[in-house]
Amino acid sequence: MTTDREAAVRLLERCGLEVTGGAAHGGPPVDAALHAVNGFEVEPVATVPATAPHAAGELDAAWHHHAAQASLRAEDGEFLVLPPMPSGSGVGWIRVKDRGGESLPSRVSDVTGSPEFMAASVEGRRLCAVSVEEVDYWVVVHEFPVRQKGRDVSDPTRAARNLGRAIDGADSRQVGEATREFVEKLTFATADEILSMLRDVLAEDWMALPPWARNLAYRLACLQRPDDPRLLREAAADLLCFGPDWDTFAQDLERRAAELE
């Protein structure tokens, strides 16, 4: 019987990729990677109209250009791919080399019927992906935060999950304790840690955090990065999901983001 991994290896080989080793352990969490590509706040680094006469070639060039800019490949040419198949998330990242030239999105499309796929650097920090959004192809680049020695960067994420579970349990004492823990961890978290928490937790359950917790998290992240237009727009988009009380604040954030660009 063929396992999902065996099927994934064969699929990647048909795409012109050489599978170079066993299961990859350095890739980013799959849920976080999926959210980094498919989250509502995501903005592409390149867009190609799907109906353009040379859309496939333009998409190939855009993905390879941005993958190079992001230093996706290691010195030996290796990188990670999440198999572009229904069970790919369960298989996880696979370490590969590409010996097929600068046409990977087209080769993926020839095999699967769609150019969508996700690739990451071997240590899991950088991601470069192709997604299909209505009538456009998107190239999405994302960088995950660095884990700092001597610091548990999972603390804000764990506190956020504890808060969500306490709210679901409707025990007022537990909610109070979880709220204090969440505020404390958030207060001393870096912007990268806050954003990683938001993306991980909201990818698992988009309604896991109450609006006040999301607003506070984005507020503290924006205070640390007041000149980051992408972050300002992400915060504005989240505020608009729970308006209209905060629509004015969201519009201010969008206006500041536009002024910075």
C-alpha positions in Angstrom: 0.0 0.0 0.0 1.3 3.4 -0.9 1.8 5.8 2.0 1.0 9.5 1.8 4.7 10.2 2.1 5.6 7.9 -0.8 2.9 9.5 -2.9 4.3 13.0 -1.9 7.8 12.0 -2.9 6.7 10.7 -6.3 4.6 13.9 -6.9 7.6 16.1 -6.1 9.9 14.1 -8.4 7.3 14.6 -11.2 7.6 18.3 -10.5 11.4 18.1 -11.2 12.4 18.2 -7.6 15.0 15.9 -6.1 14.1 14.6 -2.6 17.4 14.8 -0.7 16.5 13.3 2.7 14.1 12.1 5.3 11.4 14.1 7.1 12.4 17.7 7.6 12.5 18.9 11.2 13.4 22.5 10.7 10.4 23.8 8.8 7.9 26.3 10.3 4.7 25.0 11.9 2.4 24.0 9.1 -0.6 25.9 10.5 1.5 29.1 10.8 2.8 28.7 7.3 -0.8 28.2 5.9 -1.9 31.3 7.8 1.1 33.3 6.5 -0.1 32.5 2.9 -3.9 32.3 3.3 -4.7 34.7 6.1 -7.1 37.6 5.4 -4.4 40.1 6.1 -1.8 38.7 3.7 -0.5 41.0 0.9 1.5 39.5 -2.0 4.9 40.7 -3.1 3.9 40.1 -6.7 0.6 39.6 -8.5 0.1 38.1 -12.0 -3.3 38.2 -13.7 -4.3 34.6 -14.4 -5.7 35.5 -17.8 -2.5 37.3 -18.9 -1.1 35.9 -22.2 2.1 34.9 -20.6 0.9 34.4 -17.0 2.8 31.1 -16.4 6.1 32.5 -17.5 5.6 35.7 -15.5 4.6 33.7 -12.4 7.7 31.5 -12.8 10.0 34.6 -13.0 8.3 36.3 -10.1 8.5 33.3 -7.7 12.2 32.5 -8.6 13.1 36.2 -8.2 11.5 36.6 -4.8 12.8 33.1 -3.6 16.3 34.3 -4.5 15.7 37.7 -2.7 14.6 35.8 0.4 17.6 33.5 0.3 15.3 30.5 0.3 17.9 28.0 -0.8 20.8 26.9 1.4 24.3 27.0 0.1 24.0 23.5 -1.2 20.7 24.4 -3.0 18.4 22.6 -0.6 15.0 24.0 0.6 11.8 22.6 2.0 8.5 22.0 0.2 5.1 21.2 1.6 3.7 18.6 -0.9 1.0 20.3 -3.0 -1.6 17.6 -2.5 -4.7 17.2 -0.2 -2.7 15.3 2.4 0.3 17.5 2.2 -0.2 19.2 5.5 -0.2 15.8 7.2 3.0 14.7 5.4 4.8 17.9 6.4 7.9 19.6 5.0 10.2 17.6 2.7 13.8 18.6 1.9 14.5 19.0 -1.8 16.8 20.4 -4.5 15.5 21.8 -7.7 17.4 20.8 -10.8 14.6 21.7 -13.3 15.5 25.4 -13.9 13.5 28.5 -13.2 10.0 27.2 -13.9 8.9 25.5 -10.6 5.3 27.0 -10.5 4.7 25.9 -14.0 6.0 22.4 -13.3 3.8 22.2 -10.2 0.8 23.3 -12.3 1.5 20.7 -15.0 1.4 17.9 -12.3 -1.4 19.1 -10.0 -3.5 21.4 -12.2 -2.6 24.5 -10.1 0.6 26.4 -9.5 -0.1 26.7 -5.7 2.7 25.5 -3.4 4.7 26.5 -0.4 8.4 26.4 0.0 10.6 27.3 3.0 14.2 27.7 3.9 15.8 24.7 5.6 15.9 26.3 9.1 12.2 27.4 8.7 12.6 31.1 8.9 11.7 32.2 5.4 8.8 31.2 3.2 8.0 31.9 -0.4 4.8 30.6 -1.8 2.4 30.8 -4.8 -1.4 31.1 -4.1 -4.4 31.5 -6.4 -6.7 34.4 -5.4 -9.8 34.7 -7.6 -8.4 35.9 -10.9 -4.8 36.4 -9.9 -1.7 34.4 -9.0 0.1 35.7 -5.9 3.6 35.3 -4.8 3.8 35.6 -1.0 7.0 36.0 1.1 7.0 35.7 4.8 9.7 35.7 7.5 9.1 34.0 10.8 10.6 35.4 14.0 13.9 34.2 15.3 13.9 32.1 18.5 16.1 33.8 21.0 18.4 31.8 23.3 17.4 31.9 26.9 13.9 33.2 26.1 10.7 31.1 25.7 9.1 32.8 22.8 6.1 30.4 23.0 5.0 32.1 26.2 2.5 34.6 24.5 1.1 31.8 22.4 0.6 29.5 25.3 -1.0 32.3 27.3 -3.3 33.1 24.4 -4.4 29.4 24.2 -5.0 29.3 27.9 -7.1 32.4 27.7 -9.2 30.9 24.9 -9.7 27.6 26.8 -10.7 29.5 30.0 -13.3 31.6 28.1 -14.7 28.5 26.6 -15.0 26.9 30.0 -16.9 30.0 31.3 -15.2 29.7 34.8 -14.8 33.3 36.0 -11.8 32.5 38.3 -10.0 30.7 35.5 -10.8 33.5 33.0 -9.4 36.1 35.5 -6.1 34.1 36.0 -5.8 33.5 32.2 -6.4 37.2 31.5 -3.6 38.2 33.9 -1.2 35.7 32.4 -2.0 36.9 28.9 -1.6 40.6 29.7 1.7 39.9 31.5 3.2 37.8 28.7 2.0 40.3 26.0 3.5 43.2 27.9 7.0 41.9 27.7 6.8 40.2 24.3 8.5 41.5 21.2 6.6 42.4 18.1 7.7 39.2 16.4 6.5 37.1 19.3 3.1 38.9 19.3 2.6 38.4 15.6 3.7 34.8 15.8 1.1 34.3 18.6 -1.7 35.9 16.7 -1.0 34.0 13.5 -0.6 30.6 15.2 -3.7 31.0 17.5 -6.0 32.5 14.9 -5.0 29.9 12.3 -6.2 27.2 14.8 -9.4 29.0 15.7 -10.1 32.5 14.2 -12.5 33.4 17.1 -10.2 32.0 19.8 -9.3 35.4 21.2 -11.9 38.0 22.2 -11.7 41.4 20.4 -10.1 43.2 23.4 -7.2 40.7 23.4 -6.6 41.0 19.7 -6.8 44.8 19.9 -4.3 44.9 22.7 -1.9 42.5 20.9 -2.0 44.6 17.7 -1.7 47.8 19.7 1.5 46.7 21.4 3.0 45.3 18.2 2.2 48.6 16.3 3.8 50.6 19.2 7.0 48.6 18.7 6.8 49.0 14.9 5.2 52.3 14.1 6.8 52.5 10.7 5.7 49.1 9.4 2.9 49.8 6.9 2.1 46.1 6.4 1.6 45.6 10.2 -0.5 48.8 10.4 -2.8 47.4 7.6 -3.0 44.0 9.3 -4.1 45.7 12.5 -6.6 47.9 10.7 -8.1 44.8 9.0 -8.6 43.1 12.3 -10.2 46.1 13.8 -12.7 46.3 10.9 -13.8 42.8 11.6 -15.2 43.9 15.0 -16.5 47.4 14.2 -18.1 49.8 13.8 -16.8 51.0 17.2 -13.2 50.9 16.0 -13.6 51.9 12.4 -12.2 55.4 12.9 -9.0 53.9 14.5 -8.8 51.4 11.6 -9.0 54.3 9.1 -6.2 56.1 11.0 -4.0 53.1 10.7 -4.7 52.7 7.0 -3.9 56.4 6.5 -0.6 56.1 8.3 0.3 53.0 6.3 -0.4 54.9 3.0 1.8 57.8 4.2 4.7 55.5 5.0 4.7 54.0 1.5 
